[in-house]
Amino acid sequence: MAYLLNRWYAAAWSGEVAREPFMRVLFDKPVLFYRTESGDVTALSNVCPHRFAPLNRGKLFGDAIRCPYHGLRFGPDGRCVQNPIGKGLLPAKAQLTRYATIEAHGVIWIWHGPAPADATKLVPFDFLDEHDRYDFVDGYIAIDANYALVSDNLLDLSHAEFLHPNLSNPGANQRVRFTAQTDGETVRALNARPGEPPTVLLRAALGDGVGDTIDMWSNVTWNPPALLCVEVGGTARGAPKEAGVNTMAAHLITPETAVRSHYFWKLGRTYRRGDPDFSARVQAMVSSAFVEEDKPIIEAQQHNMGDVGFEQLDPVYLESDGAAARARRIMNRLLAENAADALIAPV
């Protein structure tokens, strides 16, 4: 598989990057992050071109990072601005790669490709800014698996019946009305569940008086390369959707390597707002589902696959794979169209 580089990827939560130098590996390369004195985000290659020392172990002097080994200083544009050795000549090759960033929706996004950064390609997650409508919980997970396997997991929610007892019900896959849609590069997996027993979380949201069954929905929107929005909600039988409760969650997957991924998630809910105890309960429930249930099975998948590509293994496809299969076809087409700008990874 290849990385689609000329796109925006989540690199960090805004709160992770401050004045203290911070490093994160993206696409097999260590990237240095810090904020300038004015608060702007700087993203540079983290390896000093002199003797290849890690710059995140250095110190900031104003807006320049000083290498911890021989003291070369580099400005936020990546150029060497000071050489403390000898006559202080600035070597022409003393240059770091500077990566374009955008800070939006509480996320620092990075452009890793050779083409000029294109702000219009940033996938909007506007609901993350709607603090007057949602209460949020969030988290970060490192997963030892290829990023496409995480997208597959989210696009095919049929696994919830078997892997997430608090988020689904026995027999749910026989009752769901599943639809896969494609709109340009966007894929949607729509799961309608009329007359479904409320899950643990939705019963807590709607209250015990809601009845034995409700109308539920769980809809997933995917945009390349691996940016997903998952909407889950429920309402009393036959009531309009607006009368019910809803959660919206951003799932932002970024490759660290071919077989390791950064997984940023943030979930907003419209119900029981201003209740920190309930927020802690939601945080624990969602984190448990991702860390204790999804993560181990996805990592086991990767272990069994080894370094063989997904399609090369000739997988069996089920009806619920419709959206994930569409997303993989779109990615394969985009990678083929942008082969000159793609970094090939052996998965």
Secondary structure, DSSP 8 states (H G I E B T S, - for coil): -EE--SSEEEEEEGGG-SSS-EEEEETTEEEEEEE-TTS-EEEEESB-TTT--BGGGSEEETTEEE-TTT--EE-TTSBEEE--STT----TT-B--B-EEEEETTEEEEE-SSS---GGGS---GGGG-TTT-EEEEEEEEESS-HHHHHHHHH-GGGHHHH-TTT--TTHHHH-EEEEEEETTEEEEEEEEEEE---HHHHHHH-GGG-S-EEEEEEEEEETTTEEEEEEEEEETT--GGGSEEEEEEEEEEEEETTEEEEEEEEEESSSTT-HHHHHHHHHHHHHIIIIIIHHHHHHHHHHHTTS-TGGG-----GGGHHHHHHHHHHHHHHHHTGGG-EE---
